[in-house]
Amino acid sequence: MTIENQFINKTYFEEIIETPTEDPIQVLSELYLEENMKEISDFSYIRFAQGEVYFHYKDYETAIFKWENIHNELGPWAKKNMADAYLELGLPETAESLYQSIEGASPTLQIESGLRLLSIYREKGWIEQATAIVHSIVTINPDYPRLTETAWEFFEEQADRDNAIKLASEEAVRTGSLIWFNRIEDYIGKGYTAEKEPSYFNSVLTSLFSINRRRFEQLVGTLWNSYKGKETYLQWMQNFNSLFLDLEVSRNESWNELSKWYQEAYLELMNGSRLIKELSQLIPNHLTNWVKITDSSTSLMASAAVMAWSERFPSTIPTEVIREAEELILNAENHPTAQEDSLELLQMVEKWAKENGIEPGQINQWKINELLDQNQYHLLLAGRLEEGKAEFINQLFNETLLTGPTSSIVAFKYGEEPVIQEVTDSGTGEINDKEQFQAAIGVRRQNHKKEVVIDFALPNGFLKNNQVKLVGLPGMNEQNVNQHALYQYVHFADGLLFFLDEESSLTDKEKEILKQVNITAPNLPIHFVIPKSGLLTTEEETRLIEKTLNRIQVYYPKAKLFIHSTNGNSSALNREFSEFLNSFYEKDRVANQRITQIQHYVRKSIDYLLDKRIEMETELIDSIRWNEEMVSKLTGAIHQIEDLEDEKKKSIKNSYVSLKEELKSDMLLEIPKILRGCAELIKEDSDFSKLHLVLNDEMNRKVQDYLETVMLKKFHVSLQEWIQSARSEFDQSQYMLDEMCAGFNGMYGEERLQQECDFKILDDWKRDANRMTSGIQLERMNFLLRFTPAQFLLKSAGKLLSVLPQNNTMIFTKYKAHIENEDYQEFAHKIARKFFQQFELFEQAIERDINLFYKEPLEVLNSAVEEALQLIETNKAELESMRVKPELYRDPLNLFEVQLRQYEWMAAAGKQI
């Protein structure tokens, strides 16, 4: 036992006592007396030993007394022992102070003191101090017996995962003990390390790699799963790939699980949810590492992924890795699920497209669905002769199906019942009968780029027996030859049947066409048909075949020629053409080619979406420009209607005011005449004392009669004429608005605007006119009862002189002269004012009514302006979004394209590249 162990266990006294069987207290007392006899005495060692003995006898106070005065090299241990004694006496504060005061101590003493302090702090619940002391003593000597275990147990007791994980990581790297690696893996599996930076465990992984490869793979898998689905997932893979890239690994070792994790991660990264910017620094290392450790189950996918990525992003993967990938593909077996993988990718692409508000092109989907039926042979019918092809099909089916030039692709296939569908990129529609079919195939599309397929399933024996689909293309001419559908459908076809002219077979232009076909689809078998209209002898037909074949086979050595007699019968053509088909139909070749054809149209589907992006941007720009123009035109139309409204307000109201003024003038002229005419009522024998009363009554009666029998009727007629005139003006306005609507609807391409003016106001005017001119009752006027000097004299004279008959002549003359010469203009104006007073509200409402007349047309146009402005803002925002981050749309499609290229490499497994 070392001296430090004796200090720890307080057995140093055994070194001093020579005979352990004797009483140590007695022996040490005797030694103390002997030391006292020396000239220079040193009691420190004896006192230190005595303190130990007293401590063991639990005489802690005496032990403390012995240790207090030790100042030699044993002093630090004596101080620690004193603290132990105080701890036993239940004085932890004093003990703590002593432990902390120990200076210049050995590492062992520091650790032992630290462990005692740890017990004090744990007892008091002082976790922060306890944690600090644990870190301190572990740093001194982590190899100290059970020290790291004690520290780990403390951290576990406190659920201090951070410190526990840190300790386990450091100890795993330091000791290489699998126990510590097990603890780390347990923490990771329970999710305690989820917030750690992925690089946190780099030293642990590197250390474990050198110790145990199987456990390394296991720990990597646990870490991989812990980061999966979290924000730090990419960071984890970036970090691990960098680390793994520097480790010496090979496929000779067993990395089955790690290879599968690499594959799963790669497929998840490439699903279109991430941008290329995020992946560009990750994927090259990922693929490089994957190829390094791939096993037989993933080697083809790993190597194909390398080839596809390096093609799309050159110089990102080392050349030696690419060569290794090529070698793997060359030596790989045929990939049995290449078609399924490609179709699964297509579903992913379509799902992504729909999530981004884009409908995938239905034409490509139709082609892929048709290609999935490997029992159907797709024979493309093309040529510069439209009529020869149509006659051939009609005769073959013994039915007149094609009656003229077609502008659509027409695909004939076998079906139990006739079913005709029109397929475009925007969708599929039913064609109900052959009349609609004829109309559909003959339509000349306004947009020549719009591809249309007429899919015609019919119960035909030839199609059924030969398991063939005949795809007829529109005729080729100078205008469409360079953009003809032939070059698009050669990838859909298993063979091409090209129609030639009997007189001039395989012209230079036809050779140019077929040369382009060869460039586009070099493996497509090409055969020829010559329709013959006349009756040829066997010898003539043989010569024609030899002559034509000699010319054709210079360019197409394997080509066959079929002579079609347009005068023959359907049965003979069926039989002969069936034999012709069977002479070159290679079913195995067709089946092997299908995966390539399907992958071609998966690529076309991706290209369609990329083009759709450009088309969407162009459509947005066009829509913005078009709507801005519409806003300008609509606003101009609004101003035009407002000007028209102001004009009608002015003209119609002025017309009303004019007729009113005309009537008023009549009244101002006629009323004074009526009133003066009342002079005829004055007679010489009249009762002049009451004459003024009689005359006043008569004047009121005549004015009332004039207003009712003349003015109201005249006003009624004038109002009706005025309303009719207004109707004429309103009709003109409506006509102008109808023309305006027609113009706008022509621009919209639909009956969107309808501007109906409110003609009900004319009915309201008629009703008001009838009501206002149905009668009038003016208040009684005092024509002669006013207190004027002239009237006062006449009325007074009449009363005074009426008793003297000889004075009647004079009064008669004066009265009559007064009535005839009186100025009644004031009365006339007053009567006119009161007469027209009931019409004032009507007059005031004319402009408001005209506003109502034009209200709806203006609301329609204003609504159209608002709609256009809203659409402009929406489109601008969408366009801005598209332009700010075009990679959000472009990158997923590019990644899908990389995956497709990967599946193309996999489909070529084992073949010469």
Order of alpha helices (4+ residues) and beta strands (2+ residues): alpha-alpha-alpha-alpha-alpha-alpha-alpha-alpha-alpha-alpha-alpha-alpha-alpha-alpha-alpha-alpha-alpha-alpha-alpha-alpha-alpha-alpha-beta-alpha-beta-beta-beta-alpha-beta-alpha-beta-alpha-beta-alpha-beta-alpha-beta-alpha-alpha-alpha-alpha-alpha-alpha-alpha-alpha-alpha-alpha
